[in-house]
Amino acid sequence: MAEDQGNPVERTLVLLKPDALVRGLAGRIITRFEEAALKIVGTKMKWMDEEFTRRHYFDLEERLGSEVYRVTSTFMQQGPVIALVLEGFDAIATVRKIVGSTYPNQAPAGTVRGDFSHYSAAGSIASGKAVANLVHASGNKEEAQQEVELWFDKDELQDYKTLAEVYTY
Ligand SMILES: Nc1ncnc2c1ncn2[C@@H]1O[C@H](COP(=O)(O)OP(=O)(O)OP(=O)(O)O)[C@@H](O)[C@H]1O
């Protein structure tokens, strides 16, 4: 895969957050990405600690304040996460579209967050909790590159062809 009408092949990072795993939704969420012909090129399971959470969400405190950072950091360390690197045309925007907006109560039906969750920022922060929104997905090119590098060594990423690439593109 090189380019599709000007759309470049991109790699993006997805985390299935602890709420996705404890609810047994990992397989169903991964299926949504596979159904959209996104290719899994890297995967691992990790229980994040404070230091790694800070590295992943390095700008969250500055962007959204210390309370949001505190609840999000606690939430992300409640259980293991599954990290995926997905590859495809326009993968960064495509994955964000499949995932839906940050606050599940605003995410349309048909998106992962809209279908499997319903929390709002206001309700969550009022009860001292993070927005349990099941997935993290890189927001833009720069973030995707930083996050893939943070989570994966080069030799942990695989190069192979899917049937869609062989037969469709
Ligand atoms: N107001 C809030 N109250 C509680 N938790 C919040 C709030 N805003 C954001 N969060 C948590 O912080 C995470 C990071 O927020 P960010 O603005 O980066 O959204 P996002 O890019 O959609 O989410 P993510 O980075 O997890 O993909 C959110 O996914 C959510 O879990």
The ligand as an SDF file (V2000), in Angstrom:
LIG
                    3D

 31 33  0  0  0  0  0  0  0  0999 V2000
  -13.3920   16.4080   31.6880 N   0  0  0  0  0  0  0  0  0  0  0  0
  -12.8930   15.2020   31.8540 C   0  0  0  0  0  0  0  0  0  0  0  0
  -13.1840   14.4990   32.9680 N   0  0  0  0  0  0  0  0  0  0  0  0
  -12.6620   13.2820   33.1790 C   0  0  0  0  0  0  0  0  0  0  0  0
  -11.8120   12.6550   32.3100 N   0  0  0  0  0  0  0  0  0  0  0  0
  -11.5200   13.3050   31.1710 C   0  0  0  0  0  0  0  0  0  0  0  0
  -12.0350   14.6050   30.8810 C   0  0  0  0  0  0  0  0  0  0  0  0
  -11.5490   15.0140   29.6790 N   0  0  0  0  0  0  0  0  0  0  0  0
  -10.7650   13.9960   29.2360 C   0  0  0  0  0  0  0  0  0  0  0  0
  -10.7500   12.9860   30.1280 N   0  0  0  0  0  0  0  0  0  0  0  0
   -9.9960   11.7200   29.9900 C   0  0  0  0  0  0  0  0  0  0  0  0
   -8.7140   12.0390   29.4680 O   0  0  0  0  0  0  0  0  0  0  0  0
   -8.5000   11.3260   28.2500 C   0  0  0  0  0  0  0  0  0  0  0  0
   -7.6160   12.1630   27.3290 C   0  0  0  0  0  0  0  0  0  0  0  0
   -8.3290   13.3120   26.9070 O   0  0  0  0  0  0  0  0  0  0  0  0
   -8.1000   13.9090   25.4440 P   0  0  0  0  0  0  0  0  0  0  0  0
   -8.5740   15.2950   25.4520 O   0  0  0  0  0  0  0  0  0  0  0  0
   -6.6950   13.6110   25.0260 O   0  0  0  0  0  0  0  0  0  0  0  0
   -9.1590   13.0840   24.5870 O   0  0  0  0  0  0  0  0  0  0  0  0
   -8.9790   11.9990   23.4750 P   0  0  0  0  0  0  0  0  0  0  0  0
   -7.8030   12.3280   22.6210 O   0  0  0  0  0  0  0  0  0  0  0  0
  -10.2730   11.7360   22.7820 O   0  0  0  0  0  0  0  0  0  0  0  0
   -8.7470   10.7550   24.3740 O   0  0  0  0  0  0  0  0  0  0  0  0
   -7.5480    9.7950   24.3110 P   0  0  0  0  0  0  0  0  0  0  0  0
   -6.3000   10.6650   24.3910 O   0  0  0  0  0  0  0  0  0  0  0  0
   -7.7250    8.8820   25.4940 O   0  0  0  0  0  0  0  0  0  0  0  0
   -7.7190    9.1500   22.9770 O   0  0  0  0  0  0  0  0  0  0  0  0
   -9.9000   11.0730   27.7200 C   0  0  0  0  0  0  0  0  0  0  0  0
   -9.9590    9.9990   26.8230 O   0  0  0  0  0  0  0  0  0  0  0  0
  -10.6540   10.7700   28.9870 C   0  0  0  0  0  0  0  0  0  0  0  0
  -10.4630    9.4210   29.4070 O   0  0  0  0  0  0  0  0  0  0  0  0
  1  2  1  0
  2  3  1  0
  2  7  2  0
  3  4  2  0
  4  5  1  0
  5  6  2  0
  6  7  1  0
  6 10  1  0
  7  8  1  0
  8  9  2  0
  9 10  1  0
 10 11  1  0
 11 12  1  0
 11 30  1  0
 12 13  1  0
 13 14  1  0
 13 28  1  0
 14 15  1  0
 15 16  1  0
 16 17  2  0
 16 18  1  0
 16 19  1  0
 19 20  1  0
 20 21  2  0
 20 22  1  0
 20 23  1  0
 23 24  1  0
 24 25  2  0
 24 26  1  0
 24 27  1  0
 28 29  1  0
 28 30  1  0
 30 31  1  0
M  END
$$$$
